[in-house]
Amino acid sequence: MIQKDMMMVSALPVILLIFLAAVYSFEKIIYLVVFFAPLSIPLHEIMPGFGFDMYLPTEPLLFGLLILFILKVIQERKFDQKILLHPVSLVIYLNLFWILITSISSTMPLVSFKFLLARIWFVVVLFFMTAKLFSEGKNMEKYVWLYVIPLMIVIFYSTYRHLGYGLWDKQAAHFVVSPFYNDHTSYGAATAFYLPFLVMFMFNKYFTKKVHLFSIATFSVVLMGLVLSYSRAAWLSILFTIGVWIILLLKIRFKPLFLTFVGLIALFFAFQTQILMKLESNSEQSSANMMTHISSMSNITTDASNLERINRWSCAVRMFADKPVLGFGPGTYMFQYASYQLNKDRTIISTNAGDGGNAHSEYLGPLSESGVLGLLTFLLLIIVVIYTAVNTYTRVKDPRLKQIVLAALLGLITYYVHGLLNNFLDTDKLSVPFWGFTAMIVAIDIISRKENNIEILKK
């Protein structure tokens, strides 16, 4: 084979080894997926002009695990019923079912079914199989470290490249993370996701001194990655998450929080004219100066990045108005939004072909692609996960599990906030922590309920 220049055949032993590991020890393949997620490279970087794209080596591994999962369930005719019938799982089924319906009615069925398949392998492997992996309360810290360590490799790599342009060169932040992350915003979102866990590791009294020191060093590196990402959405998500953490520490009840939220909404509508005038008077541009960069978040007059987001969001709303029930089909926004751009909304970074990417919103994207139920089922998932996490946090007695469920919730909240401004759940980079942290919350919820039942029986 080598003599005939068929070098790819040399990969067969590795492929066979992975296959055997998947059959006899599937958790090792999950660990491989988690480890390679920050280091995975899109196929188009290796083979430009190929007919389709995927992240290597993670997505082939995910697809293989999906097939294995189906075969095992068929053979054994069982899976953990507590995971399968958990309220979070039921909402996931509902969301997947609606994606299926809207894929059938899609304006581009091939694109939509590819999107559905990718979502299924993310959910099956990173939520269901991973929740099973966590079902005894183990492996959760390992899951975090397996992502964080290669993420640090990416941070060192991107920082080294950034040094060549000057660390305060904001424009360089857009491409120094390539080819591992498609842009600085997904990179920033990944770093924000793991900071709550690293804070927990730093102060966890059950760890050794060496682990504490390593956690401090790791936190410093990941925080550096967050700062140098120049992702305003990631910075904003961290600030919001700190507020949520304070609320949980102070044990503020839901009713006053809800009333405060309603009051803020009412104030916004009462003074919306004055607020919009204030925003329009902000001429700060995104900049290497951190304070200027932060203040530019509210510049909706001249900042091209902000204006392009408004353009994409406006397109999503117009698309929704055209197809409010079924939408255009999952994954189709980037192919359909061009004709919905208005001249008054276009920016210097808009394109005539509308080939600039997605809706820049984890909420408006499903709204335009899967209609009103696409958005509602995703929002329902977030609500059920937060409700489960808060109840579990108050119920669970094991201090280690209590800290993990809090860190997982705070990590997810960073993305729930970030999702207002960007969407990355179609990639392995953010799906690994998003579904993995959700699986942690579900697993700990099941464990805590079981412990409570045992205590009740003892009484």
QUIGINOR-V32918 format. One line per field, one symbol per residue. burial: b if it has 24 or more other C-alpha atoms within 12 Angstrom, else e. A space follows every 10 residues. Layout:
burial: ???
This chain:
burial: eeeeeeeeee eeeeeeebee ebeeebbbbb bbbbbbbbbb bbeeeeeeee eeebbbbbbb bbbbbbebbe eeeeeeeeee ebbbebbbbe bbbebbebbb bbbbbbbbee bbbbbbbbbb bbbbbbbbbb bbbbbebebb bbbbbbbbbb bbbbbebbbe ebeeeebebb ebbbbbbbbb bbbbbbbbbb bbbbbbbbbb bbebeeeeee eeeebeebbe bbbbbbbbbb bbbbbbbbeb bbebbeebee eeeeeeeeee eeeeeeeeee eeeeeeeeee eeebbbbbee eebbbbbbbb bbbbbbbbbb bbbbbbbbbb eebbbbbbbb bbbbbbbbeb beeebbbeeb eeebeebbbb bbbbbbbbbb bbbbbbbbbb bbebbbebbb bbbbbbeeeb bbbbbbbbbb bbbbbbbbbb bbbbbbbbbb bbbbbbbbbb bbbbbbbbbe eeeeeeeee
